[in-house]
Amino acid sequence: MIRGIRGATTVNQNKQSEIYEKTKVLLETLIEKNDIKPEDVAHVFVSVTDDIDQAFPARPIREKQGWVFVPVMCMKEINVPNGLPLCIRLMLSVNTDKDQPDIVHVYQEQAVSLRPDLVENAEGK
């Protein structure tokens, strides 16, 4: 079964170093919480809000050891009034035997406000 695994984080500033660091931390947490191996990942979609344009957050994903062949694509998040600013979102499509309720979605920094129901679930696992 292919399951979607979501994650999101925010940066304080639109700076390359922070974009890369927050993306790495988010990916590492998703990997740890869901026991993800790169050979099980079909692809990763990365979206950013309009206020992030100083780096491609896909880069630290592609540079992670073992992840060079995982297809990664960046795109812009739709610009919704009062949307969460400076946000990076990841969607991993992963081959797994886990049931849907056992998938741990990860929301960090200010992105915890996007899905507080899932944050509470992730902290319990």
Biotite code that builds the C-alpha atoms (Angstrom):
import biotite.structure as struc

atoms = struc.array([
    struc.Atom([0.000, 0.000, 0.000], chain_id="A", res_id=1, res_name="MET", atom_name="CA", element="C"),
    struc.Atom([1.216, 3.497, -0.759], chain_id="A", res_id=2, res_name="ILE", atom_name="CA", element="C"),
    struc.Atom([0.411, 5.936, 2.048], chain_id="A", res_id=3, res_name="ARG", atom_name="CA", element="C"),
    struc.Atom([0.758, 9.705, 2.106], chain_id="A", res_id=4, res_name="GLY", atom_name="CA", element="C"),
    struc.Atom([2.764, 11.047, 5.025], chain_id="A", res_id=5, res_name="ILE", atom_name="CA", element="C"),
    struc.Atom([2.420, 14.763, 5.735], chain_id="A", res_id=6, res_name="ARG", atom_name="CA", element="C"),
    struc.Atom([4.696, 17.167, 7.481], chain_id="A", res_id=7, res_name="GLY", atom_name="CA", element="C"),
    struc.Atom([5.007, 20.924, 7.823], chain_id="A", res_id=8, res_name="ALA", atom_name="CA", element="C"),
    struc.Atom([7.242, 23.444, 9.509], chain_id="A", res_id=9, res_name="THR", atom_name="CA", element="C"),
    struc.Atom([7.907, 27.161, 9.434], chain_id="A", res_id=10, res_name="THR", atom_name="CA", element="C"),
    struc.Atom([11.001, 29.315, 9.230], chain_id="A", res_id=11, res_name="VAL", atom_name="CA", element="C"),
    struc.Atom([11.553, 32.586, 11.050], chain_id="A", res_id=12, res_name="ASN", atom_name="CA", element="C"),
    struc.Atom([13.289, 34.179, 8.069], chain_id="A", res_id=13, res_name="GLN", atom_name="CA", element="C"),
    struc.Atom([13.437, 33.575, 4.333], chain_id="A", res_id=14, res_name="ASN", atom_name="CA", element="C"),
    struc.Atom([17.104, 32.533, 4.495], chain_id="A", res_id=15, res_name="LYS", atom_name="CA", element="C"),
    struc.Atom([18.740, 29.618, 2.709], chain_id="A", res_id=16, res_name="GLN", atom_name="CA", element="C"),
    struc.Atom([20.412, 28.224, 5.816], chain_id="A", res_id=17, res_name="SER", atom_name="CA", element="C"),
    struc.Atom([17.198, 28.182, 7.835], chain_id="A", res_id=18, res_name="GLU", atom_name="CA", element="C"),
    struc.Atom([15.128, 26.741, 4.970], chain_id="A", res_id=19, res_name="ILE", atom_name="CA", element="C"),
    struc.Atom([17.624, 23.885, 4.626], chain_id="A", res_id=20, res_name="TYR", atom_name="CA", element="C"),
    struc.Atom([17.900, 23.269, 8.373], chain_id="A", res_id=21, res_name="GLU", atom_name="CA", element="C"),
    struc.Atom([14.151, 23.229, 9.083], chain_id="A", res_id=22, res_name="LYS", atom_name="CA", element="C"),
    struc.Atom([13.547, 20.950, 6.082], chain_id="A", res_id=23, res_name="THR", atom_name="CA", element="C"),
    struc.Atom([16.224, 18.523, 7.312], chain_id="A", res_id=24, res_name="LYS", atom_name="CA", element="C"),
    struc.Atom([14.775, 18.427, 10.825], chain_id="A", res_id=25, res_name="VAL", atom_name="CA", element="C"),
    struc.Atom([11.268, 17.838, 9.487], chain_id="A", res_id=26, res_name="LEU", atom_name="CA", element="C"),
    struc.Atom([12.380, 15.045, 7.148], chain_id="A", res_id=27, res_name="LEU", atom_name="CA", element="C"),
    struc.Atom([14.462, 13.349, 9.869], chain_id="A", res_id=28, res_name="GLU", atom_name="CA", element="C"),
    struc.Atom([11.480, 13.405, 12.225], chain_id="A", res_id=29, res_name="THR", atom_name="CA", element="C"),
    struc.Atom([9.166, 11.938, 9.582], chain_id="A", res_id=30, res_name="LEU", atom_name="CA", element="C"),
    struc.Atom([11.716, 9.190, 8.879], chain_id="A", res_id=31, res_name="ILE", atom_name="CA", element="C"),
    struc.Atom([12.136, 8.377, 12.563], chain_id="A", res_id=32, res_name="GLU", atom_name="CA", element="C"),
    struc.Atom([8.424, 8.405, 13.465], chain_id="A", res_id=33, res_name="LYS", atom_name="CA", element="C"),
    struc.Atom([7.415, 6.282, 10.466], chain_id="A", res_id=34, res_name="ASN", atom_name="CA", element="C"),
    struc.Atom([10.480, 4.049, 9.969], chain_id="A", res_id=35, res_name="ASP", atom_name="CA", element="C"),
    struc.Atom([10.900, 5.265, 6.384], chain_id="A", res_id=36, res_name="ILE", atom_name="CA", element="C"),
    struc.Atom([13.571, 3.846, 4.096], chain_id="A", res_id=37, res_name="LYS", atom_name="CA", element="C"),
    struc.Atom([14.407, 5.784, 0.917], chain_id="A", res_id=38, res_name="PRO", atom_name="CA", element="C"),
    struc.Atom([13.820, 2.741, -1.301], chain_id="A", res_id=39, res_name="GLU", atom_name="CA", element="C"),
    struc.Atom([10.192, 2.705, -0.069], chain_id="A", res_id=40, res_name="ASP", atom_name="CA", element="C"),
    struc.Atom([9.546, 6.336, -1.069], chain_id="A", res_id=41, res_name="VAL", atom_name="CA", element="C"),
    struc.Atom([7.755, 6.804, -4.399], chain_id="A", res_id=42, res_name="ALA", atom_name="CA", element="C"),
    struc.Atom([8.234, 10.598, -4.368], chain_id="A", res_id=43, res_name="HIS", atom_name="CA", element="C"),
    struc.Atom([8.268, 13.704, -2.196], chain_id="A", res_id=44, res_name="VAL", atom_name="CA", element="C"),
    struc.Atom([6.285, 16.848, -2.933], chain_id="A", res_id=45, res_name="PHE", atom_name="CA", element="C"),
    struc.Atom([7.502, 20.012, -1.242], chain_id="A", res_id=46, res_name="VAL", atom_name="CA", element="C"),
    struc.Atom([5.422, 23.177, -1.180], chain_id="A", res_id=47, res_name="SER", atom_name="CA", element="C"),
    struc.Atom([6.346, 26.591, 0.144], chain_id="A", res_id=48, res_name="VAL", atom_name="CA", element="C"),
    struc.Atom([4.370, 29.746, 0.745], chain_id="A", res_id=49, res_name="THR", atom_name="CA", element="C"),
    struc.Atom([4.968, 32.798, -1.466], chain_id="A", res_id=50, res_name="ASP", atom_name="CA", element="C"),
    struc.Atom([7.290, 34.366, 1.115], chain_id="A", res_id=51, res_name="ASP", atom_name="CA", element="C"),
    struc.Atom([9.900, 31.591, 0.758], chain_id="A", res_id=52, res_name="ILE", atom_name="CA", element="C"),
    struc.Atom([12.088, 32.069, -2.303], chain_id="A", res_id=53, res_name="ASP", atom_name="CA", element="C"),
    struc.Atom([15.728, 32.027, -1.180], chain_id="A", res_id=54, res_name="GLN", atom_name="CA", element="C"),
    struc.Atom([16.291, 28.263, -1.543], chain_id="A", res_id=55, res_name="ALA", atom_name="CA", element="C"),
    struc.Atom([14.751, 25.048, -2.809], chain_id="A", res_id=56, res_name="PHE", atom_name="CA", element="C"),
    struc.Atom([13.859, 22.928, 0.237], chain_id="A", res_id=57, res_name="PRO", atom_name="CA", element="C"),
    struc.Atom([14.204, 19.866, -2.013], chain_id="A", res_id=58, res_name="ALA", atom_name="CA", element="C"),
    struc.Atom([17.977, 20.233, -1.958], chain_id="A", res_id=59, res_name="ARG", atom_name="CA", element="C"),
    struc.Atom([18.637, 18.920, 1.579], chain_id="A", res_id=60, res_name="PRO", atom_name="CA", element="C"),
    struc.Atom([16.271, 16.010, 0.856], chain_id="A", res_id=61, res_name="ILE", atom_name="CA", element="C"),
    struc.Atom([18.187, 15.058, -2.296], chain_id="A", res_id=62, res_name="ARG", atom_name="CA", element="C"),
    struc.Atom([21.499, 15.423, -0.457], chain_id="A", res_id=63, res_name="GLU", atom_name="CA", element="C"),
    struc.Atom([20.502, 13.047, 2.334], chain_id="A", res_id=64, res_name="LYS", atom_name="CA", element="C"),
    struc.Atom([22.467, 9.820, 2.147], chain_id="A", res_id=65, res_name="GLN", atom_name="CA", element="C"),
    struc.Atom([20.484, 7.186, 0.252], chain_id="A", res_id=66, res_name="GLY", atom_name="CA", element="C"),
    struc.Atom([17.914, 9.690, -1.058], chain_id="A", res_id=67, res_name="TRP", atom_name="CA", element="C"),
    struc.Atom([19.639, 10.688, -4.321], chain_id="A", res_id=68, res_name="VAL", atom_name="CA", element="C"),
    struc.Atom([17.239, 8.596, -6.452], chain_id="A", res_id=69, res_name="PHE", atom_name="CA", element="C"),
    struc.Atom([14.033, 9.657, -4.678], chain_id="A", res_id=70, res_name="VAL", atom_name="CA", element="C"),
    struc.Atom([12.061, 12.000, -6.955], chain_id="A", res_id=71, res_name="PRO", atom_name="CA", element="C"),
    struc.Atom([11.535, 15.340, -5.200], chain_id="A", res_id=72, res_name="VAL", atom_name="CA", element="C"),
    struc.Atom([9.574, 18.304, -6.559], chain_id="A", res_id=73, res_name="MET", atom_name="CA", element="C"),
    struc.Atom([9.086, 21.811, -5.181], chain_id="A", res_id=74, res_name="CYS", atom_name="CA", element="C"),
    struc.Atom([6.007, 23.913, -5.813], chain_id="A", res_id=75, res_name="MET", atom_name="CA", element="C"),
    struc.Atom([4.195, 26.981, -4.480], chain_id="A", res_id=76, res_name="LYS", atom_name="CA", element="C"),
    struc.Atom([1.406, 26.580, -1.957], chain_id="A", res_id=77, res_name="GLU", atom_name="CA", element="C"),
    struc.Atom([-1.796, 28.369, -2.907], chain_id="A", res_id=78, res_name="ILE", atom_name="CA", element="C"),
    struc.Atom([-1.949, 31.889, -1.511], chain_id="A", res_id=79, res_name="ASN", atom_name="CA", element="C"),
    struc.Atom([-4.968, 31.912, 0.807], chain_id="A", res_id=80, res_name="VAL", atom_name="CA", element="C"),
    struc.Atom([-5.871, 35.037, 2.823], chain_id="A", res_id=81, res_name="PRO", atom_name="CA", element="C"),
    struc.Atom([-4.689, 34.685, 6.434], chain_id="A", res_id=82, res_name="ASN", atom_name="CA", element="C"),
    struc.Atom([-2.736, 31.521, 5.579], chain_id="A", res_id=83, res_name="GLY", atom_name="CA", element="C"),
    struc.Atom([0.256, 30.496, 7.663], chain_id="A", res_id=84, res_name="LEU", atom_name="CA", element="C"),
    struc.Atom([3.314, 32.440, 6.438], chain_id="A", res_id=85, res_name="PRO", atom_name="CA", element="C"),
    struc.Atom([6.858, 31.142, 5.941], chain_id="A", res_id=86, res_name="LEU", atom_name="CA", element="C"),
    struc.Atom([5.628, 27.549, 5.749], chain_id="A", res_id=87, res_name="CYS", atom_name="CA", element="C"),
    struc.Atom([7.269, 24.483, 4.198], chain_id="A", res_id=88, res_name="ILE", atom_name="CA", element="C"),
    struc.Atom([5.086, 21.418, 3.654], chain_id="A", res_id=89, res_name="ARG", atom_name="CA", element="C"),
    struc.Atom([6.184, 17.894, 2.722], chain_id="A", res_id=90, res_name="LEU", atom_name="CA", element="C"),
    struc.Atom([4.091, 15.073, 1.285], chain_id="A", res_id=91, res_name="MET", atom_name="CA", element="C"),
    struc.Atom([5.864, 11.738, 1.077], chain_id="A", res_id=92, res_name="LEU", atom_name="CA", element="C"),
    struc.Atom([4.267, 8.844, -0.815], chain_id="A", res_id=93, res_name="SER", atom_name="CA", element="C"),
    struc.Atom([5.637, 5.740, 0.885], chain_id="A", res_id=94, res_name="VAL", atom_name="CA", element="C"),
    struc.Atom([5.180, 2.010, 0.363], chain_id="A", res_id=95, res_name="ASN", atom_name="CA", element="C"),
    struc.Atom([4.312, 0.641, 3.804], chain_id="A", res_id=96, res_name="THR", atom_name="CA", element="C"),
    struc.Atom([2.454, -2.128, 5.590], chain_id="A", res_id=97, res_name="ASP", atom_name="CA", element="C"),
    struc.Atom([1.231, 0.347, 8.208], chain_id="A", res_id=98, res_name="LYS", atom_name="CA", element="C"),
    struc.Atom([-2.471, 1.011, 8.534], chain_id="A", res_id=99, res_name="ASP", atom_name="CA", element="C"),
    struc.Atom([-3.627, 4.593, 7.958], chain_id="A", res_id=100, res_name="GLN", atom_name="CA", element="C"),
    struc.Atom([-4.144, 5.323, 11.702], chain_id="A", res_id=101, res_name="PRO", atom_name="CA", element="C"),
    struc.Atom([-0.554, 4.207, 12.390], chain_id="A", res_id=102, res_name="ASP", atom_name="CA", element="C"),
    struc.Atom([0.987, 6.833, 10.107], chain_id="A", res_id=103, res_name="ILE", atom_name="CA", element="C"),
    struc.Atom([2.521, 9.702, 12.090], chain_id="A", res_id=104, res_name="VAL", atom_name="CA", element="C"),
    struc.Atom([2.182, 13.096, 10.439], chain_id="A", res_id=105, res_name="HIS", atom_name="CA", element="C"),
    struc.Atom([4.584, 15.721, 11.788], chain_id="A", res_id=106, res_name="VAL", atom_name="CA", element="C"),
    struc.Atom([3.900, 19.419, 12.322], chain_id="A", res_id=107, res_name="TYR", atom_name="CA", element="C"),
    struc.Atom([6.649, 21.586, 13.797], chain_id="A", res_id=108, res_name="GLN", atom_name="CA", element="C"),
    struc.Atom([7.198, 25.200, 14.782], chain_id="A", res_id=109, res_name="GLU", atom_name="CA", element="C"),
    struc.Atom([4.193, 27.418, 13.921], chain_id="A", res_id=110, res_name="GLN", atom_name="CA", element="C"),
    struc.Atom([2.823, 24.696, 11.615], chain_id="A", res_id=111, res_name="ALA", atom_name="CA", element="C"),
    struc.Atom([1.359, 22.886, 14.641], chain_id="A", res_id=112, res_name="VAL", atom_name="CA", element="C"),
    struc.Atom([-1.593, 25.251, 14.166], chain_id="A", res_id=113, res_name="SER", atom_name="CA", element="C"),
    struc.Atom([-2.416, 23.604, 10.817], chain_id="A", res_id=114, res_name="LEU", atom_name="CA", element="C"),
    struc.Atom([-3.483, 20.248, 12.263], chain_id="A", res_id=115, res_name="ARG", atom_name="CA", element="C"),
    struc.Atom([-3.582, 20.260, 16.071], chain_id="A", res_id=116, res_name="PRO", atom_name="CA", element="C"),
    struc.Atom([-5.522, 16.989, 15.964], chain_id="A", res_id=117, res_name="ASP", atom_name="CA", element="C"),
    struc.Atom([-2.602, 15.254, 14.266], chain_id="A", res_id=118, res_name="LEU", atom_name="CA", element="C"),
    struc.Atom([0.002, 16.887, 16.505], chain_id="A", res_id=119, res_name="VAL", atom_name="CA", element="C"),
    struc.Atom([-1.691, 15.438, 19.574], chain_id="A", res_id=120, res_name="GLU", atom_name="CA", element="C"),
    struc.Atom([-1.748, 12.012, 17.889], chain_id="A", res_id=121, res_name="ASN", atom_name="CA", element="C"),
    struc.Atom([1.958, 12.207, 16.946], chain_id="A", res_id=122, res_name="ALA", atom_name="CA", element="C"),
    struc.Atom([3.019, 13.132, 20.468], chain_id="A", res_id=123, res_name="GLU", atom_name="CA", element="C"),
    struc.Atom([1.275, 10.028, 21.797], chain_id="A", res_id=124, res_name="GLY", atom_name="CA", element="C"),
    struc.Atom([3.236, 7.702, 19.515], chain_id="A", res_id=125, res_name="LYS", atom_name="CA", element="C"),
])
